[in-house]
Amino acid sequence: MSFLRQLAQRVGLGEDMRKAEEFVSRRALLFGGLSSLAAMSPSRTQAAPRPDAGRFLIDRLTFGWTQQEQLLADTLGYHGYLEYQLNPSSIDDSATDARIAPYYFLNYDPASLKGFQSPVYIMHQCIESTVVRSVYSKRQLFEKMVEFWNDHFSVESGKSHIPWLFPVWLRDTIRANAMTTFPQLLAATAQSAVMMFYLDNETSIGGNPNENYARELMELHSLGVDAGYSQGDIEELARILTGWGVDHYGNPETITWNFIFHPNWHDDTAKTFLGVNFPAGGGMNDGVMALDILATHPATAHFISKKLCRKFWSYDPPQSLVDAVAATYMATGGDIKSMLRTLFTTLDPASATPKHKRPYHFAVSAMRSTGAELSPVAWSSGTELEARLLSAGHLPFNHGPPDGYPDRLEAWAGLMLPRWNMAAELMNNGITHLNVNIATFLQGATTGTAVADRIDQALFGNLMPSNEKSVILGYLGANPNSTTSAEAVALALSAPSYQWY
């Protein structure tokens, strides 16, 4: 009987076995048996037993539970740990800053970045530095918010001049405003060269306005598609935003590649937007007024609040929680920290249902829980790690449509094979510049029982389901060697319960 079939029997699956054996490689058979079957039947999968409130908070606020994070949460308590993560500027993250230092493009201004012939090296530094921060930063909630806003204001990094300018977008627009207020963040994105290029507003001119940015600004960035506005509102907003563009015309020696308002391109006649009259002659202030209307609209408060609740609470958050977060938005002017505080202190965490890790989350959590060491590669057109994330469908900043990577179970539950391969290659040290020291991970465990206990402790916080741990024990045998132990860790990373948080 094959190993996969043994695993299938142990986790209670039958007919799905045949489908699995049709496409699963020998490596996947070895390392992915547990999750392969569960992935094809996501409704059958189960997360590890629900933890206490502190564990829930770690799972939601970070890119992956670790023993160190649990110790910190235990020390600070639920509310103390929440406040700790809500104030990232008070957290010493100098060790992560040192890891980021080799990625020098992150510090360049737009004109300097445009001086490089090929932007692929620039984007590589953006991606790799983001992975480094996700894995090692102590400011985990801040990094999760950066991910959230990058999805919310998603831009295609390969379009037009964007790959050259992406470090500026990441640094000055998203990271600078990730935990300020939503109106401030919305305004920053609207006055970003990257957004102007991505949604074609940089060519929008009076008499020939481009509606792309106006439409996405309302549908995806603020009100939401069901807010009841009209096509006429979109057209009026497009007129309002004429002249908002990028300083990239004229003498190449003097252009800045920053956002600019072209007064002569602006439709300066009177307009009406969402029932508000805009007198003629408003100039750039037309756009400022429109953004303020959008940012303070109750529909925006609910739209943003519901997305936050889906991200941090559950796929289908209780309406009472969404309403509470939206009320905080309206009361605080869209203060992001206040909304998060309401989100995590309104309901009992035990009422939240588990979420499925997206591929990037899975990869980062695996690196965090195994103590993986990611060496810097400053100059590259793309590393093996980036290739693995791309094959898993979740390479940062690589989503073409403006709606961002999905945060839905059905979008990711069937894409499991790249995860198993990534887990196997991680523990086999098969990804260049990414290393796991199995001896350090095992901390002296040598017998099968001790190794299984160590895996349970480091990856699951001693919450690994008994049926999965039984499979790991059976694979290890009584006296595993280092190779067998590493394979067992990879197998555990592929287990159904590790795919959830």
N, C-alpha and C positions, 0 to 999 in steps of 0.2 A: 504494500500500500504506500503510495507516494506521501511525502511529507505534507504537501498541500492538502491531500485528502484527510490525513490525520488531523490537521489543524481544523479543517472544515467540520469534521465530526465533533471536535472538542468545543467549537463555538456554536454548534447547533445548526449548521447550514447543510443543505443537501443538493438540490437540483442545480443551484448556481455553480456548483463545482465544475460541471462540464464546460460551461462558458468560460470559467476562469482558466481552465487548462488549455483552452484553445489559443489564448493569446499571451498568457503569462510566461515570461522567459524563465530559464533555469534560475537565474539570479533572483527573479521575483518569487519563484517557487520557494527559494531558500529564505528570502528575507521578507516577502510580502504576503505570505499566506494568510495571516490573520486579517489584514485589512483588505485584501483583494476581494474577498467575498462580501465583506461588509460594505465596501464601496459601491458594489453593484446593487445593494439593497440597503440604502442609507437608513431606511426606517427601522431596520433591524439593529443598527449599531447603537451602542450605549457608551456614554462617557463613564469615566470612573465615578464611584459613589460621590454624591454631592458633598463638598467640603464645608467647613465652617465659614463664617462670614469673612474672616481674614483671607482665607484661601481664595474665595470668590473675588475679593478685591484685587489680589495679586493677579489672578487670571485675567481680569478685565483691564487693569491699568498697565500691564506690561506685555512684552512680546513673548513671554514664556516664564512659567514658574521656575524658581530656583530655590535651593535651600537657603542661600544668603538672603534672598528677598523675603522668605518666610520668617527668618530670624528677625529681620528688621520690622516686619509687620507685627510680629508677636510682641516686640519690644514697645512699639509705638501705639499699638491698639488700632482698632478699625478707623476711628476718626483721625487719630494722630497720623496714621500712614496715609490716609487720604489727603490731609492737609500738607504733608510732606511732599507728595507728588504734585499737588496743586500749586506749589511754589518752587518751580524748577530753578529760579535764579539763586535760591538759597542753598542749593545742592552743589557740593564741590564735584565737578565733573572734569577736573583737569587731566585725569588719566585718559579719558576718552578724547579730550582735545589733543593730547599728544599723539594718539593713534590717527587722528584726522589730519594732523599737520602735513604729512607728505602730499596730501591732495591739494596742491597749491592753486589749481584753477578756481577753487571755491572762493578765493579772496580777490580775484581779478574784477576790474570794472568792465562794462560792456565793450568799450572801444578796444581795450587790450585783448579781450577774448576774441573779438572779430579779426584780430591780427593773425590767428592761427589758421593754417590751410585746411586741416581736417578736424571737424568737430567731434569725431568719434572718440578721440582721446579725452575730450572735455566731458562728454556724457559718461564715459567710463568712470571718471573720478566722482561724478555726481552719484552714480549708482553704488559704487563700492563704498564711498564714505557714508552713504545712507545705511547700507548693511552694517557697517562698523558701528554706527551710532545705535542701530536697533539692537544689536547684540550686547554691546558693552556699556552703553550710557546708563548712568544712575537715574537720569531724568526720563524714565520710561514713559510716563503719561505724556510728557511733552512730545516725545518721538511718536507716540500713537496719534496725537493730535496732528502732527505734521503729516503723517500718513493719511489721516481722515481728510484734511483740507486739500491735500494733493489729489485725492479721489474726487472730492466735491468740486474743486476748480480744475478738473483734469484738462491737461493740454497735451497734444501729441508732440513728443520731443523731437521727432524727425522732420517736422514741417518747417518749410521756409528758413528763416534765420534762427529759429528757436534753439537748435542744439548748441549754437555758440553762446546764446544768452541764458541758457538754463541755470547756470550757477547763480546768476543774479536773481532770477525768479525764486529759486529755492531759498536763497539767503535773505533777500530784502523784502520779498513779498510773503512767502508762506512761513518760513521760520520766524521772521521778525514779528509776525502777527498771530501766530498759532494759538496763543493763549491770552490775547488782548480782548477786543470786543469784535463781534461779528461786523457791525457797521465799518469799523476801521479796517478789518480784513477785506471786506467787500470793496471798499474804496481803493485799497492798495492793489487789488487785482485789476480794477478798472483803469488804474493808472500804471499799468505794467506793459512794457513793450512786448513781452511774450504773449499776453492775452490779446493785445491788439493784432499781432501777426496771426495768432491761432484762429481767431474768429473773424478775421478779415476786416476789422474796423479801421485798420490803418489806411485803407483806400476809400473809406466812406466820406462822401462829399455832398454838400448841399445840392439838391436837384437829382442826385443819384445815390441815395443812401443805401448802405448794405445792411440787411436785417439780421445777419447771422448772429452778431454779438448781442443785439437787443433781445432776440428770441431766447438765446441760452441764458442770458442774464436774468430773465424772468422765469423761464421754465426750470432751469437747473440750479441757478446760483441763489435765487431769493424766494419768490412767491411759491414756486412749484406749479406743475402743469395744470392742476385742478383748481386754481385760485379764482377763476371766473373772469379773467381779463379777456379782452377781445383782440382780434387781429389788428384792429385800428390802434390799440395801445402799443402793440409791437412796432407798427409803422411810425407812430409818433415818437417812441423811444429811439428808434433808429435815426430819425431826424434830429432829435435832441443830442445824440452822440456823434453827429457829423463833426469832423475836425479833430476828434480824439484819435491820435495816431502815434507815430514813432519818428524821432529825429534821425532820418537816414537818407535824406535827399541832399544834394548839393556837394560841396567839397568833401571828399573822403577824409581829408586831414582834420576836419573840424566837426564832423557829425559825431553825435554822442551815443546813438543807439538807445537812448532813453525815451520814455514817454514824452509826448509833446502835444500841445493843443495848437492847431492851425486855425487862427481866427478867420482867414479868408476862405476856408473850406466849410465853415459852419453855416448851417441853415439858420439864419438869425431872425426868421419870421416867427409869429405867434404860434403856440402849440397847446394842445390839451392832452394830458397824460394821466390816466386813472382818475379822471374827473377834476384834475387840478389844472388851472390855466397858467400857461407860461407866457408872459408878455414878450413881445418882440425885443430884440437887442440884449438878450440875456448872456450871450456868449458862452464861455465854458461853464458859467454858473448854472446853465440849464442842466447839464449833466450832473453837477454836484447836487442840485435839488432833486433830480430824479432818483439818484442813488440813495438820498436821504429818505425819500418816500418809500422806496423798496425796503430799505434796512429797518424802518420803524413800523412796517405794516404787520398787523397780527398774523396774516397768512405766512409771512416769512418766519415769524417766531415759531409757529407750529411746524412749518416745513423743516426748519433747521433742528428743532427740538426732536421731532420724530426720527430724523436721521441719526442724531446723537444717541437716542434711546435704542435704536436698532443696532448701532455700533457697539454700545457698551452694556446693554442690558439683555436684549433677546431679539430674535428676528421679528417677533410680533409683540411689541411692548404694550403693556396695559395703557388704555387711553388716559387713565387717571395720572399716570406717570408723565406721559407726553404733555398733558395739560399743565401739570405742575412745573415742568421745565420751561414750557412756553410762557407761563406766568412770570417766572424768574427772568426770562429774556425781556419781557415787556417792562418789568419793574427796574431792571438794572441797565437798560440800554444795550442789551445783547452781550453782557459780560460773560465770557466763555467759562471762566473759572466758577462763577456763581451758578451757571447752568449745570456744570458737572457736579458741583456740590449738591445741588437739589436732586440730580439724577441718582446719586449714590446714597442719599440719606432720606428718601421719601418712603420707599417700600422695603420690606424684609428681603434681603438678598436670596433667601431660600425660595422665593417665588420666581426668581429668574431661571429660565431654561438654558441648557448648554448650547453653545454655538460651535460650528464646525470651523476649524482653523483653515484660513485660506492658504494657498501654497507658500506664499512668502512668510506668513506667520509660522507655518509648520517648520520651514527651513530655519528660521531664526530661533524658534524655541528649541529645536534640536541642537543647534550650536550652543545655546545658553545652558541647557541642562547637561550637556556632555563636557562642558568646559573647553570647547573647541578654540583653537588659537588661529586667528585670521591674520596672516602677514600682509603688510601693505604692498600693493603693486600700483605705483603711481602712474606708470606710463604703459598703457596697453590699449589695444583696440577692442578688448573684450576678454574676460577671463573665463575659465571653466565654470566657476561659480555662477557667473552671469548666464552662461549657456544652460546650466541646469535650471535656473529660475525661468529662463525663456521657455525651455521645454515643458516646464510645469504650468506655463501660461500666465506667469505672474512676475515678470521682470519689472522692477520699478520704473515708472515713467514711460511705459511702452504701450499704454492703452490708447488706441486711436480715437474712438468716439469721445465726445465731451462729457459723457455721463460717468466716467471713472470706472475702475474695476468693480465688478458687482460684489455686493455683500449679502448674497443669498445662498442658501444651502444647495439648491438645485444647480447653481452655476458651477460648483466646484466638486460636488460629491463623487462624480464619475471619473475625475481626472486623478487617479491614484498611482498609476505605474511610475510616473516621474518621481513621486514621493518615495516609493520603495527604493528606486535606484539611487536617489539622493541620500537616503539613510544608509544604504549599503556602502556607497562611495565615501560618505563622511567617515564611517567607522573603519573603512579599509584604507583611509588616507589616500583616496583616489582622486581627490580634487586638489589641484596644485594650489599652493599657498594657504591651504586649510588643513589643520592637523589636530587630531585628538590623541592625547597620550592615554592609552588604555590602562597602563599601570597606575597612573595618577588617578584616573577615574575610579578604578577598582578599590583603591585605598587598602590594599593588602588582602582583599577577598580572594580566596583560591578555590574553595570547594564550590560545587554547583549551587548549593543552598545559599552560601554566602554571597556569591556573585548575583544570584537572582534577587536576594534581599537588597544588595547594593543598587541594582538597576531600579528596583521598586522605590527605594529611597530617593535616588538622584533624579529620576525621570517623573515619578508619580507622587512623590511625597508620602510614600507608604499607602497609597490608595489604589494601587493596581488591582483590577478585578482578578478574583481568584482563578477563573478559567484561563485568563491570559498568562498569569504567572505560572500556572501549571504547564502551559506550553513551553514557556521559557525554560523552566526547570527540566522538562523532558529533553529539550534541545541541548542544554548544557551537559547533562550527564553528571556523574559524581565528581569528576576531576577535570574540569575544562582547562585548556591552555589559553594563552592570550588571544590567539586567533578565534577560537570558539567563543570566548567571552565577548570579543568585539562584535562578532556576528550576532550574538544574542542581544547585544545592545541595539544593533540595527533592526533586529526582529522586533524588539520592544517598541522602537520608534515607529514601526509600521503597524503596531497593534491598533485595533479600533478605538480604544479609549484615548490613545495619545492624539488622535485626530481632532479631539474636542477640547473645549475649555469652558 
